[in-house]
């Protein structure tokens, strides 16, 4: 999944119980230095369901939910 974090303060570590999260990076051309991008991969042992991903922007917690769906039957 793609990550897009906008923060005018210091961004904390991104956390989620079922994601392997890569480093957040700014735009390579220097545009919008307060906006960071990254990727995350759902862990293979993640059960289908609703999960939270969160970080901090200064003293403010940022979070949202996402859904992991079951793989198709083969």
PDB file of N, CA, C, O and CB in Angstrom:
ATOM      1  N   UNK A   1       0.838  -1.142   0.000  1.00  0.00           N
ATOM      2  CA  UNK A   1       0.000   0.000   0.000  1.00  0.00           C
ATOM      3  C   UNK A   1       0.894   1.219   0.000  1.00  0.00           C
ATOM      4  O   UNK A   1       2.046   1.155   0.428  1.00  0.00           O
ATOM      5  CB  UNK A   1      -0.959  -0.010   1.190  1.00  0.00           C
ATOM      6  N   UNK A   2       0.360   2.338  -0.484  1.00  0.00           N
ATOM      7  CA  UNK A   2       1.090   3.602  -0.511  1.00  0.00           C
ATOM      8  C   UNK A   2       0.772   4.411   0.735  1.00  0.00           C
ATOM      9  O   UNK A   2      -0.361   4.413   1.216  1.00  0.00           O
ATOM     10  CB  UNK A   2       0.747   4.409  -1.778  1.00  0.00           C
ATOM     11  N   UNK A   3       1.782   5.095   1.251  1.00  0.00           N
ATOM     12  CA  UNK A   3       1.608   5.972   2.400  1.00  0.00           C
ATOM     13  C   UNK A   3       1.865   7.407   1.962  1.00  0.00           C
ATOM     14  O   UNK A   3       2.778   7.671   1.181  1.00  0.00           O
ATOM     15  CB  UNK A   3       2.555   5.566   3.567  1.00  0.00           C
ATOM     16  N   UNK A   4       1.068   8.318   2.462  1.00  0.00           N
ATOM     17  CA  UNK A   4       1.182   9.739   2.143  1.00  0.00           C
ATOM     18  C   UNK A   4       0.892  10.495   3.436  1.00  0.00           C
ATOM     19  O   UNK A   4      -0.255  10.550   3.881  1.00  0.00           O
ATOM     20  CB  UNK A   4       0.192  10.169   0.972  1.00  0.00           C
ATOM     21  N   UNK A   5       1.930  11.080   4.043  1.00  0.00           N
ATOM     22  CA  UNK A   5       1.796  11.745   5.338  1.00  0.00           C
ATOM     23  C   UNK A   5       2.138  13.222   5.178  1.00  0.00           C
ATOM     24  O   UNK A   5       3.223  13.569   4.712  1.00  0.00           O
ATOM     25  CB  UNK A   5       2.711  11.079   6.408  1.00  0.00           C
ATOM     26  N   UNK A   6       1.213  14.078   5.564  1.00  0.00           N
ATOM     27  CA  UNK A   6       1.448  15.524   5.537  1.00  0.00           C
ATOM     28  C   UNK A   6       1.582  16.011   6.973  1.00  0.00           C
ATOM     29  O   UNK A   6       0.696  15.793   7.799  1.00  0.00           O
ATOM     30  CB  UNK A   6       0.292  16.281   4.792  1.00  0.00           C
ATOM     31  N   UNK A   7       2.716  16.681   7.265  1.00  0.00           N
ATOM     32  CA  UNK A   7       2.973  17.125   8.636  1.00  0.00           C
ATOM     33  C   UNK A   7       3.919  18.316   8.607  1.00  0.00           C
ATOM     34  O   UNK A   7       4.976  18.265   7.979  1.00  0.00           O
ATOM     35  CB  UNK A   7       3.567  15.973   9.497  1.00  0.00           C
ATOM     36  N   UNK A   8       3.532  19.385   9.288  1.00  0.00           N
ATOM     37  CA  UNK A   8       4.382  20.572   9.375  1.00  0.00           C
ATOM     38  C   UNK A   8       5.322  20.517  10.577  1.00  0.00           C
ATOM     39  O   UNK A   8       6.019  21.493  10.856  1.00  0.00           O
ATOM     40  CB  UNK A   8       3.523  21.823   9.451  1.00  0.00           C
ATOM     41  N   UNK A   9       5.352  19.402  11.287  1.00  0.00           N
ATOM     42  CA  UNK A   9       6.184  19.223  12.478  1.00  0.00           C
ATOM     43  C   UNK A   9       7.003  17.947  12.287  1.00  0.00           C
ATOM     44  O   UNK A   9       7.084  17.432  11.172  1.00  0.00           O
ATOM     45  CB  UNK A   9       5.307  19.151  13.790  1.00  0.00           C
ATOM     46  N   UNK A  10       7.599  17.441  13.333  1.00  0.00           N
ATOM     47  CA  UNK A  10       8.362  16.192  13.252  1.00  0.00           C
ATOM     48  C   UNK A  10       7.419  14.997  13.184  1.00  0.00           C
ATOM     49  O   UNK A  10       6.491  14.873  13.984  1.00  0.00           O
ATOM     50  CB  UNK A  10       9.313  16.055  14.461  1.00  0.00           C
ATOM     51  N   UNK A  11       7.671  14.122  12.218  1.00  0.00           N
ATOM     52  CA  UNK A  11       6.860  12.912  12.046  1.00  0.00           C
ATOM     53  C   UNK A  11       7.500  11.778  12.837  1.00  0.00           C
ATOM     54  O   UNK A  11       8.709  11.558  12.758  1.00  0.00           O
ATOM     55  CB  UNK A  11       6.724  12.528  10.533  1.00  0.00           C
ATOM     56  N   UNK A  12       6.676  11.060  13.601  1.00  0.00           N
ATOM     57  CA  UNK A  12       7.158   9.910  14.360  1.00  0.00           C
ATOM     58  C   UNK A  12       7.200   8.663  13.495  1.00  0.00           C
ATOM     59  O   UNK A  12       6.906   8.710  12.301  1.00  0.00           O
ATOM     60  CB  UNK A  12       6.277   9.671  15.579  1.00  0.00           C
ATOM     61  N   UNK A  13       7.563   7.560  14.102  1.00  0.00           N
ATOM     62  CA  UNK A  13       7.591   6.266  13.424  1.00  0.00           C
ATOM     63  C   UNK A  13       6.163   5.827  13.117  1.00  0.00           C
ATOM     64  O   UNK A  13       5.263   5.982  13.942  1.00  0.00           O
ATOM     65  CB  UNK A  13       8.321   5.200  14.288  1.00  0.00           C
ATOM     66  N   UNK A  14       5.969   5.279  11.926  1.00  0.00           N
ATOM     67  CA  UNK A  14       4.653   4.779  11.526  1.00  0.00           C
ATOM     68  C   UNK A  14       4.503   3.357  12.067  1.00  0.00           C
ATOM     69  O   UNK A  14       5.413   2.539  11.939  1.00  0.00           O
ATOM     70  CB  UNK A  14       4.475   4.814   9.961  1.00  0.00           C
ATOM     71  N   UNK A  15       3.344   3.069  12.675  1.00  0.00           N
ATOM     72  CA  UNK A  15       3.102   1.764  13.302  1.00  0.00           C
ATOM     73  C   UNK A  15       1.815   1.136  12.783  1.00  0.00           C
ATOM     74  O   UNK A  15       0.827   1.827  12.536  1.00  0.00           O
ATOM     75  CB  UNK A  15       3.036   1.905  14.829  1.00  0.00           C
ATOM     76  N   UNK A  16       1.842  -0.175  12.624  1.00  0.00           N
ATOM     77  CA  UNK A  16       0.648  -0.969  12.371  1.00  0.00           C
ATOM     78  C   UNK A  16       0.977  -2.412  12.732  1.00  0.00           C
ATOM     79  O   UNK A  16       2.084  -2.875  12.456  1.00  0.00           O
ATOM     80  CB  UNK A  16       0.172  -0.843  10.875  1.00  0.00           C
ATOM     81  N   UNK A  17       0.042  -3.130  13.341  1.00  0.00           N
ATOM     82  CA  UNK A  17       0.345  -4.499  13.771  1.00  0.00           C
ATOM     83  C   UNK A  17       0.502  -5.505  12.632  1.00  0.00           C
ATOM     84  O   UNK A  17       1.031  -6.594  12.854  1.00  0.00           O
ATOM     85  CB  UNK A  17      -0.728  -4.974  14.682  1.00  0.00           C
ATOM     86  N   UNK A  18       0.059  -5.172  11.425  1.00  0.00           N
ATOM     87  CA  UNK A  18       0.100  -6.157  10.337  1.00  0.00           C
ATOM     88  C   UNK A  18       0.865  -5.677   9.111  1.00  0.00           C
ATOM     89  O   UNK A  18       0.802  -6.312   8.058  1.00  0.00           O
ATOM     90  CB  UNK A  18      -1.300  -6.520   9.931  1.00  0.00           C
ATOM     91  N   UNK A  19       1.588  -4.564   9.232  1.00  0.00           N
ATOM     92  CA  UNK A  19       2.311  -4.021   8.086  1.00  0.00           C
ATOM     93  C   UNK A  19       3.813  -3.998   8.327  1.00  0.00           C
ATOM     94  O   UNK A  19       4.276  -3.737   9.437  1.00  0.00           O
ATOM     95  CB  UNK A  19       1.817  -2.621   7.770  1.00  0.00           C
ATOM     96  N   UNK A  20       4.563  -4.277   7.268  1.00  0.00           N
ATOM     97  CA  UNK A  20       5.994  -3.987   7.235  1.00  0.00           C
ATOM     98  C   UNK A  20       6.108  -2.652   6.510  1.00  0.00           C
ATOM     99  O   UNK A  20       5.747  -2.541   5.338  1.00  0.00           O
ATOM    100  CB  UNK A  20       6.842  -5.148   6.514  1.00  0.00           C
ATOM    101  N   UNK A  21       6.608  -1.647   7.208  1.00  0.00           N
ATOM    102  CA  UNK A  21       6.548  -0.269   6.728  1.00  0.00           C
ATOM    103  C   UNK A  21       7.942   0.211   6.345  1.00  0.00           C
ATOM    104  O   UNK A  21       8.881   0.133   7.138  1.00  0.00           O
ATOM    105  CB  UNK A  21       5.933   0.658   7.798  1.00  0.00           C
ATOM    106  N   UNK A  22       8.060   0.706   5.122  1.00  0.00           N
ATOM    107  CA  UNK A  22       9.322   1.263   4.650  1.00  0.00           C
ATOM    108  C   UNK A  22       9.511   2.688   5.147  1.00  0.00           C
ATOM    109  O   UNK A  22       8.607   3.279   5.737  1.00  0.00           O
ATOM    110  CB  UNK A  22       9.383   1.228   3.127  1.00  0.00           C
ATOM    111  N   UNK A  23      10.686   3.224   4.904  1.00  0.00           N
ATOM    112  CA  UNK A  23      11.007   4.586   5.327  1.00  0.00           C
ATOM    113  C   UNK A  23      10.168   5.602   4.553  1.00  0.00           C
ATOM    114  O   UNK A  23       9.895   5.426   3.366  1.00  0.00           O
ATOM    115  CB  UNK A  23      12.507   4.874   5.131  1.00  0.00           C
ATOM    116  N   UNK A  24       9.770   6.657   5.242  1.00  0.00           N
ATOM    117  CA  UNK A  24       9.084   7.765   4.590  1.00  0.00           C
ATOM    118  C   UNK A  24      10.133   8.691   3.997  1.00  0.00           C
ATOM    119  O   UNK A  24      11.160   8.968   4.617  1.00  0.00           O
ATOM    120  CB  UNK A  24       8.158   8.530   5.588  1.00  0.00           C
ATOM    121  N   UNK A  25       9.859   9.167   2.778  1.00  0.00           N
ATOM    122  CA  UNK A  25      10.807  10.042   2.086  1.00  0.00           C
ATOM    123  C   UNK A  25      10.061  11.211   1.480  1.00  0.00           C
ATOM    124  O   UNK A  25       8.897  11.099   1.094  1.00  0.00           O
ATOM    125  CB  UNK A  25      11.586   9.272   0.994  1.00  0.00           C
ATOM    126  N   UNK A  26      10.750  12.329   1.405  1.00  0.00           N
ATOM    127  CA  UNK A  26      10.184  13.506   0.768  1.00  0.00           C
ATOM    128  C   UNK A  26      10.283  13.425  -0.741  1.00  0.00           C
ATOM    129  O   UNK A  26      10.912  12.519  -1.288  1.00  0.00           O
ATOM    130  CB  UNK A  26      10.873  14.753   1.264  1.00  0.00           C
ATOM    131  N   UNK A  27       9.665  14.369  -1.401  1.00  0.00           N
ATOM    132  CA  UNK A  27       9.740  14.476  -2.851  1.00  0.00           C
ATOM    133  C   UNK A  27      11.198  14.703  -3.243  1.00  0.00           C
ATOM    134  O   UNK A  27      11.841  15.594  -2.688  1.00  0.00           O
ATOM    135  CB  UNK A  27       8.826  15.629  -3.383  1.00  0.00           C
ATOM    136  N   UNK A  28      11.741  13.923  -4.185  1.00  0.00           N
ATOM    137  CA  UNK A  28      13.153  14.069  -4.544  1.00  0.00           C
ATOM    138  C   UNK A  28      13.489  15.440  -5.141  1.00  0.00           C
ATOM    139  O   UNK A  28      14.652  15.844  -5.130  1.00  0.00           O
ATOM    140  CB  UNK A  28      13.538  12.989  -5.525  1.00  0.00           C
ATOM    141  N   UNK A  29      12.496  16.152  -5.657  1.00  0.00           N
ATOM    142  CA  UNK A  29      12.731  17.481  -6.224  1.00  0.00           C
ATOM    143  C   UNK A  29      12.575  18.576  -5.177  1.00  0.00           C
ATOM    144  O   UNK A  29      12.745  19.755  -5.484  1.00  0.00           O
ATOM    145  CB  UNK A  29      11.776  17.736  -7.382  1.00  0.00           C
ATOM    146  N   UNK A  30      12.252  18.195  -3.940  1.00  0.00           N
ATOM    147  CA  UNK A  30      12.152  19.159  -2.860  1.00  0.00           C
ATOM    148  C   UNK A  30      10.811  19.855  -2.733  1.00  0.00           C
ATOM    149  O   UNK A  30      10.652  20.736  -1.889  1.00  0.00           O
ATOM    150  CB  UNK A  30      13.187  20.166  -3.028  1.00  0.00           C
ATOM    151  N   UNK A  31       9.840  19.474  -3.560  1.00  0.00           N
ATOM    152  CA  UNK A  31       8.513  20.079  -3.469  1.00  0.00           C
ATOM    153  C   UNK A  31       7.818  19.625  -2.189  1.00  0.00           C
ATOM    154  O   UNK A  31       8.003  18.492  -1.746  1.00  0.00           O
ATOM    155  CB  UNK A  31       7.660  19.714  -4.706  1.00  0.00           C
ATOM    156  N   UNK A  32       7.034  20.492  -1.609  1.00  0.00           N
ATOM    157  CA  UNK A  32       6.242  20.186  -0.412  1.00  0.00           C
ATOM    158  C   UNK A  32       7.066  19.394   0.615  1.00  0.00           C
ATOM    159  O   UNK A  32       6.787  18.217   0.844  1.00  0.00           O
ATOM    160  CB  UNK A  32       4.976  19.392  -0.800  1.00  0.00           C
ATOM    161  N   UNK A  33       8.068  20.016   1.231  1.00  0.00           N
ATOM    162  CA  UNK A  33       8.930  19.287   2.171  1.00  0.00           C
ATOM    163  C   UNK A  33       8.202  18.744   3.398  1.00  0.00           C
ATOM    164  O   UNK A  33       8.758  17.916   4.119  1.00  0.00           O
ATOM    165  CB  UNK A  33      10.038  20.182   2.624  1.00  0.00           C
ATOM    166  N   UNK A  34       7.000  19.181   3.645  1.00  0.00           N
ATOM    167  CA  UNK A  34       6.188  18.707   4.775  1.00  0.00           C
ATOM    168  C   UNK A  34       5.387  17.457   4.422  1.00  0.00           C
ATOM    169  O   UNK A  34       4.688  16.909   5.273  1.00  0.00           O
ATOM    170  CB  UNK A  34       5.241  19.807   5.237  1.00  0.00           C
ATOM    171  N   UNK A  35       5.485  17.009   3.182  1.00  0.00           N
ATOM    172  CA  UNK A  35       4.725  15.841   2.727  1.00  0.00           C
ATOM    173  C   UNK A  35       5.687  14.691   2.457  1.00  0.00           C
ATOM    174  O   UNK A  35       6.635  14.828   1.684  1.00  0.00           O
ATOM    175  CB  UNK A  35       3.895  16.173   1.451  1.00  0.00           C
ATOM    176  N   UNK A  36       5.429  13.547   3.109  1.00  0.00           N
ATOM    177  CA  UNK A  36       6.301  12.383   2.996  1.00  0.00           C
ATOM    178  C   UNK A  36       5.547  11.205   2.391  1.00  0.00           C
ATOM    179  O   UNK A  36       4.342  11.048   2.583  1.00  0.00           O
ATOM    180  CB  UNK A  36       6.872  12.002   4.369  1.00  0.00           C
ATOM    181  N   UNK A  37       6.286  10.386   1.658  1.00  0.00           N
ATOM    182  CA  UNK A  37       5.700   9.246   0.961  1.00  0.00           C
ATOM    183  C   UNK A  37       6.445   7.970   1.342  1.00  0.00           C
ATOM    184  O   UNK A  37       7.629   8.009   1.675  1.00  0.00           O
ATOM    185  CB  UNK A  37       5.734   9.460  -0.572  1.00  0.00           C
ATOM    186  N   UNK A  38       5.753   6.858   1.290  1.00  0.00           N
ATOM    187  CA  UNK A  38       6.378   5.573   1.569  1.00  0.00           C
ATOM    188  C   UNK A  38       5.481   4.440   1.121  1.00  0.00           C
ATOM    189  O   UNK A  38       4.412   4.656   0.550  1.00  0.00           O
ATOM    190  CB  UNK A  38       6.698   5.439   3.053  1.00  0.00           C
ATOM    191  N   UNK A  39       5.933   3.232   1.391  1.00  0.00           N
ATOM    192  CA  UNK A  39       5.141   2.048   1.066  1.00  0.00           C
ATOM    193  C   UNK A  39       5.110   1.116   2.272  1.00  0.00           C
ATOM    194  O   UNK A  39       5.984   1.159   3.138  1.00  0.00           O
ATOM    195  CB  UNK A  39       5.717   1.318  -0.180  1.00  0.00           C
ATOM    196  N   UNK A  40       4.103   0.292   2.302  1.00  0.00           N
ATOM    197  CA  UNK A  40       3.958  -0.718   3.347  1.00  0.00           C
ATOM    198  C   UNK A  40       3.423  -1.987   2.695  1.00  0.00           C
ATOM    199  O   UNK A  40       2.676  -1.937   1.719  1.00  0.00           O
ATOM    200  CB  UNK A  40       3.007  -0.224   4.500  1.00  0.00           C
ATOM    201  N   UNK A  41       3.819  -3.114   3.251  1.00  0.00           N
ATOM    202  CA  UNK A  41       3.393  -4.414   2.748  1.00  0.00           C
ATOM    203  C   UNK A  41       2.658  -5.159   3.859  1.00  0.00           C
ATOM    204  O   UNK A  41       3.115  -5.208   5.001  1.00  0.00           O
ATOM    205  CB  UNK A  41       4.608  -5.241   2.235  1.00  0.00           C
ATOM    206  N   UNK A  42       1.526  -5.729   3.506  1.00  0.00           N
ATOM    207  CA  UNK A  42       0.767  -6.525   4.478  1.00  0.00           C
ATOM    208  C   UNK A  42       1.539  -7.815   4.740  1.00  0.00           C
ATOM    209  O   UNK A  42       1.950  -8.503   3.806  1.00  0.00           O
ATOM    210  CB  UNK A  42      -0.689  -6.832   3.959  1.00  0.00           C
ATOM    211  N   UNK A  43       1.729  -8.134   6.000  1.00  0.00           N
ATOM    212  CA  UNK A  43       2.442  -9.352   6.374  1.00  0.00           C
ATOM    213  C   UNK A  43       1.646 -10.584   5.946  1.00  0.00           C
ATOM    214  O   UNK A  43       0.416 -10.582   5.993  1.00  0.00           O
ATOM    215  CB  UNK A  43       2.706  -9.383   7.895  1.00  0.00           C
ATOM    216  N   UNK A  44       2.345 -11.624   5.534  1.00  0.00           N
ATOM    217  CA  UNK A  44       1.687 -12.826   5.007  1.00  0.00           C
ATOM    218  C   UNK A  44       0.823 -13.532   6.048  1.00  0.00           C
ATOM    219  O   UNK A  44      -0.096 -14.265   5.683  1.00  0.00           O
ATOM    220  CB  UNK A  44       2.726 -13.792   4.480  1.00  0.00           C
ATOM    221  N   UNK A  45       1.097 -13.328   7.328  1.00  0.00           N
ATOM    222  CA  UNK A  45       0.309 -13.987   8.372  1.00  0.00           C
ATOM    223  C   UNK A  45      -0.833 -13.112   8.894  1.00  0.00           C
ATOM    224  O   UNK A  45      -1.474 -13.461   9.885  1.00  0.00           O
ATOM    225  CB  UNK A  45       1.212 -14.378   9.524  1.00  0.00           C
ATOM    226  N   UNK A  46      -1.091 -11.987   8.239  1.00  0.00           N
ATOM    227  CA  UNK A  46      -2.162 -11.083   8.687  1.00  0.00           C
ATOM    228  C   UNK A  46      -3.525 -11.699   8.387  1.00  0.00           C
ATOM    229  O   UNK A  46      -3.793 -12.111   7.258  1.00  0.00           O
ATOM    230  CB  UNK A  46      -2.036  -9.693   8.000  1.00  0.00           C
ATOM    231  N   UNK A  47      -4.368 -11.759   9.386  1.00  0.00           N
ATOM    232  CA  UNK A  47      -5.734 -12.252   9.202  1.00  0.00           C
ATOM    233  C   UNK A  47      -6.586 -11.154   8.578  1.00  0.00           C
ATOM    234  O   UNK A  47      -6.323  -9.966   8.767  1.00  0.00           O
ATOM    235  CB  UNK A  47      -6.347 -12.721  10.554  1.00  0.00           C
ATOM    236  N   UNK A  48      -7.601 -11.561   7.839  1.00  0.00           N
ATOM    237  CA  UNK A  48      -8.529 -10.586   7.271  1.00  0.00           C
ATOM    238  C   UNK A  48      -9.180  -9.809   8.411  1.00  0.00           C
ATOM    239  O   UNK A  48      -9.495 -10.373   9.459  1.00  0.00           O
ATOM    240  CB  UNK A  48      -9.611 -11.284   6.382  1.00  0.00           C
ATOM    241  N   UNK A  49      -9.376  -8.524   8.197  1.00  0.00           N
ATOM    242  CA  UNK A  49     -10.014  -7.708   9.227  1.00  0.00           C
ATOM    243  C   UNK A  49      -9.627  -6.250   9.124  1.00  0.00           C
ATOM    244  O   UNK A  49      -8.909  -5.843   8.211  1.00  0.00           O
ATOM    245  CB  UNK A  49      -9.660  -8.228  10.594  1.00  0.00           C
ATOM    246  N   UNK A  50     -10.108  -5.475  10.067  1.00  0.00           N
ATOM    247  CA  UNK A  50      -9.875  -4.035  10.128  1.00  0.00           C
ATOM    248  C   UNK A  50      -8.684  -3.762  11.052  1.00  0.00           C
ATOM    249  O   UNK A  50      -8.596  -4.322  12.145  1.00  0.00           O
ATOM    250  CB  UNK A  50     -11.152  -3.280  10.625  1.00  0.00           C
ATOM    251  N   UNK A  51      -7.772  -2.898  10.602  1.00  0.00           N
ATOM    252  CA  UNK A  51      -6.577  -2.568  11.373  1.00  0.00           C
ATOM    253  C   UNK A  51      -6.337  -1.066  11.349  1.00  0.00           C
ATOM    254  O   UNK A  51      -6.910  -0.338  10.539  1.00  0.00           O
ATOM    255  CB  UNK A  51      -5.349  -3.317  10.825  1.00  0.00           C
ATOM    256  N   UNK A  52      -5.475  -0.624  12.258  1.00  0.00           N
ATOM    257  CA  UNK A  52      -5.133   0.781  12.350  1.00  0.00           C
ATOM    258  C   UNK A  52      -3.674   0.975  11.948  1.00  0.00           C
ATOM    259  O   UNK A  52      -2.828   0.114  12.187  1.00  0.00           O
ATOM    260  CB  UNK A  52      -5.389   1.316  13.775  1.00  0.00           C
ATOM    261  N   UNK A  53      -3.398   2.123  11.333  1.00  0.00           N
ATOM    262  CA  UNK A  53      -2.039   2.574  11.073  1.00  0.00           C
ATOM    263  C   UNK A  53      -1.946   3.956  11.691  1.00  0.00           C
ATOM    264  O   UNK A  53      -2.865   4.765  11.559  1.00  0.00           O
ATOM    265  CB  UNK A  53      -1.689   2.587   9.521  1.00  0.00           C
ATOM    266  N   UNK A  54      -0.825   4.230  12.372  1.00  0.00           N
ATOM    267  CA  UNK A  54      -0.726   5.507  13.077  1.00  0.00           C
ATOM    268  C   UNK A  54       0.705   6.021  13.110  1.00  0.00           C
ATOM    269  O   UNK A  54       1.664   5.272  12.925  1.00  0.00           O
ATOM    270  CB  UNK A  54      -1.257   5.368  14.494  1.00  0.00           C
ATOM    271  N   UNK A  55       0.818   7.310  13.348  1.00  0.00           N
ATOM    272  CA  UNK A  55       2.090   7.987  13.567  1.00  0.00           C
ATOM    273  C   UNK A  55       1.794   9.238  14.371  1.00  0.00           C
ATOM    274  O   UNK A  55       0.653   9.474  14.769  1.00  0.00           O
ATOM    275  CB  UNK A  55       2.815   8.330  12.211  1.00  0.00           C
ATOM    276  N   UNK A  56       2.809  10.030  14.608  1.00  0.00           N
ATOM    277  CA  UNK A  56       2.596  11.317  15.257  1.00  0.00           C
ATOM    278  C   UNK A  56       3.137  12.425  14.371  1.00  0.00           C
ATOM    279  O   UNK A  56       4.063  12.227  13.584  1.00  0.00           O
ATOM    280  CB  UNK A  56       3.266  11.355  16.649  1.00  0.00           C
ATOM    281  N   UNK A  57       2.538  13.588  14.521  1.00  0.00           N
ATOM    282  CA  UNK A  57       2.996  14.820  13.878  1.00  0.00           C
ATOM    283  C   UNK A  57       3.171  15.805  15.026  1.00  0.00           C
ATOM    284  O   UNK A  57       2.206  16.419  15.481  1.00  0.00           O
ATOM    285  CB  UNK A  57       1.969  15.360  12.755  1.00  0.00           C
ATOM    286  N   UNK A  58       4.412  15.953  15.493  1.00  0.00           N
ATOM    287  CA  UNK A  58       4.624  16.717  16.715  1.00  0.00           C
ATOM    288  C   UNK A  58       3.943  15.987  17.860  1.00  0.00           C
ATOM    289  O   UNK A  58       4.222  14.812  18.102  1.00  0.00           O
ATOM    290  CB  UNK A  58       4.083  18.171  16.578  1.00  0.00           C
ATOM    291  N   UNK A  59       3.047  16.678  18.570  1.00  0.00           N
ATOM    292  CA  UNK A  59       2.321  16.070  19.693  1.00  0.00           C
ATOM    293  C   UNK A  59       0.972  15.492  19.278  1.00  0.00           C
ATOM    294  O   UNK A  59       0.243  14.960  20.115  1.00  0.00           O
ATOM    295  CB  UNK A  59       2.112  17.094  20.790  1.00  0.00           C
ATOM    296  N   UNK A  60       0.634  15.591  17.996  1.00  0.00           N
ATOM    297  CA  UNK A  60      -0.666  15.138  17.504  1.00  0.00           C
ATOM    298  C   UNK A  60      -0.566  13.729  16.931  1.00  0.00           C
ATOM    299  O   UNK A  60       0.320  13.444  16.125  1.00  0.00           O
ATOM    300  CB  UNK A  60      -1.206  16.105  16.442  1.00  0.00           C
ATOM    301  N   UNK A  61      -1.478  12.848  17.349  1.00  0.00           N
ATOM    302  CA  UNK A  61      -1.510  11.501  16.780  1.00  0.00           C
ATOM    303  C   UNK A  61      -2.329  11.512  15.498  1.00  0.00           C
ATOM    304  O   UNK A  61      -3.430  12.061  15.450  1.00  0.00           O
ATOM    305  CB  UNK A  61      -2.095  10.481  17.794  1.00  0.00           C
ATOM    306  N   UNK A  62      -1.775  10.900  14.467  1.00  0.00           N
ATOM    307  CA  UNK A  62      -2.467  10.725  13.190  1.00  0.00           C
ATOM    308  C   UNK A  62      -2.753   9.240  13.035  1.00  0.00           C
ATOM    309  O   UNK A  62      -1.859   8.414  13.222  1.00  0.00           O
ATOM    310  CB  UNK A  62      -1.616  11.277  11.978  1.00  0.00           C
ATOM    311  N   UNK A  63      -3.981   8.892  12.698  1.00  0.00           N
ATOM    312  CA  UNK A  63      -4.289   7.479  12.499  1.00  0.00           C
ATOM    313  C   UNK A  63      -5.461   7.328  11.545  1.00  0.00           C
ATOM    314  O   UNK A  63      -6.287   8.226  11.382  1.00  0.00           O
ATOM    315  CB  UNK A  63      -4.599   6.794  13.839  1.00  0.00           C
ATOM    316  N   UNK A  64      -5.498   6.179  10.933  1.00  0.00           N
ATOM    317  CA  UNK A  64      -6.617   5.813  10.074  1.00  0.00           C
ATOM    318  C   UNK A  64      -6.733   4.297  10.095  1.00  0.00           C
ATOM    319  O   UNK A  64      -5.825   3.596  10.543  1.00  0.00           O
ATOM    320  CB  UNK A  64      -6.425   6.353   8.609  1.00  0.00           C
ATOM    321  N   UNK A  65      -7.851   3.807   9.611  1.00  0.00           N
ATOM    322  CA  UNK A  65      -8.070   2.365   9.548  1.00  0.00           C
ATOM    323  C   UNK A  65      -8.022   1.896   8.104  1.00  0.00           C
ATOM    324  O   UNK A  65      -8.284   2.662   7.176  1.00  0.00           O
ATOM    325  CB  UNK A  65      -9.416   1.986  10.194  1.00  0.00           C
ATOM    326  N   UNK A  66      -7.686   0.634   7.932  1.00  0.00           N
ATOM    327  CA  UNK A  66      -7.699   0.007   6.615  1.00  0.00           C
ATOM    328  C   UNK A  66      -8.157  -1.431   6.801  1.00  0.00           C
ATOM    329  O   UNK A  66      -8.157  -1.954   7.916  1.00  0.00           O
ATOM    330  CB  UNK A  66      -6.288   0.075   5.924  1.00  0.00           C
ATOM    331  N   UNK A  67      -8.544  -2.060   5.711  1.00  0.00           N
ATOM    332  CA  UNK A  67      -9.073  -3.420   5.760  1.00  0.00           C
ATOM    333  C   UNK A  67      -8.162  -4.369   4.998  1.00  0.00           C
ATOM    334  O   UNK A  67      -7.769  -4.094   3.865  1.00  0.00           O
ATOM    335  CB  UNK A  67     -10.495  -3.470   5.185  1.00  0.00           C
ATOM    336  N   UNK A  68      -7.833  -5.478   5.623  1.00  0.00           N
ATOM    337  CA  UNK A  68      -7.125  -6.572   4.967  1.00  0.00           C
ATOM    338  C   UNK A  68      -8.189  -7.572   4.552  1.00  0.00           C
ATOM    339  O   UNK A  68      -8.983  -8.024   5.377  1.00  0.00           O
ATOM    340  CB  UNK A  68      -6.029  -7.230   5.911  1.00  0.00           C
ATOM    341  N   UNK A  69      -8.204  -7.916   3.272  1.00  0.00           N
ATOM    342  CA  UNK A  69      -9.186  -8.884   2.792  1.00  0.00           C
ATOM    343  C   UNK A  69      -8.526 -10.255   2.646  1.00  0.00           C
ATOM    344  O   UNK A  69      -7.317 -10.358   2.439  1.00  0.00           O
ATOM    345  CB  UNK A  69      -9.800  -8.424   1.441  1.00  0.00           C
ATOM    346  N   UNK A  70      -9.328 -11.286   2.754  1.00  0.00           N
ATOM    347  CA  UNK A  70      -8.822 -12.653   2.628  1.00  0.00           C
ATOM    348  C   UNK A  70      -8.394 -12.904   1.186  1.00  0.00           C
ATOM    349  O   UNK A  70      -9.025 -12.400   0.257  1.00  0.00           O
ATOM    350  CB  UNK A  70      -9.895 -13.687   3.070  1.00  0.00           C
ATOM    351  N   UNK A  71      -7.326 -13.679   0.989  1.00  0.00           N
ATOM    352  CA  UNK A  71      -6.921 -14.004  -0.375  1.00  0.00           C
ATOM    353  C   UNK A  71      -7.978 -14.882  -1.037  1.00  0.00           C
ATOM    354  O   UNK A  71      -8.723 -15.581  -0.349  1.00  0.00           O
ATOM    355  CB  UNK A  71      -5.546 -14.711  -0.385  1.00  0.00           C
ATOM    356  N   UNK A  72      -8.049 -14.851  -2.369  1.00  0.00           N
ATOM    357  CA  UNK A  72      -9.040 -15.690  -3.052  1.00  0.00           C
ATOM    358  C   UNK A  72      -8.716 -17.173  -2.868  1.00  0.00           C
ATOM    359  O   UNK A  72      -7.552 -17.554  -2.751  1.00  0.00           O
ATOM    360  CB  UNK A  72      -9.097 -15.343  -4.555  1.00  0.00           C
ATOM    361  N   UNK A  73      -9.742 -17.986  -2.844  1.00  0.00           N
ATOM    362  CA  UNK A  73      -9.552 -19.443  -2.755  1.00  0.00           C
ATOM    363  C   UNK A  73      -8.962 -19.948  -4.053  1.00  0.00           C
ATOM    364  O   UNK A  73      -9.310 -19.477  -5.135  1.00  0.00           O
ATOM    365  CB  UNK A  73     -10.892 -20.171  -2.449  1.00  0.00           C
ATOM    366  N   UNK A  74      -8.076 -20.900  -3.935  1.00  0.00           N
ATOM    367  CA  UNK A  74      -7.455 -21.461  -5.149  1.00  0.00           C
ATOM    368  C   UNK A  74      -7.834 -22.893  -5.306  1.00  0.00           C
ATOM    369  O   UNK A  74      -7.413 -23.542  -6.264  1.00  0.00           O
ATOM    370  CB  UNK A  74      -5.936 -21.330  -5.111  1.00  0.00           C
TER     371      UNK A  74
END
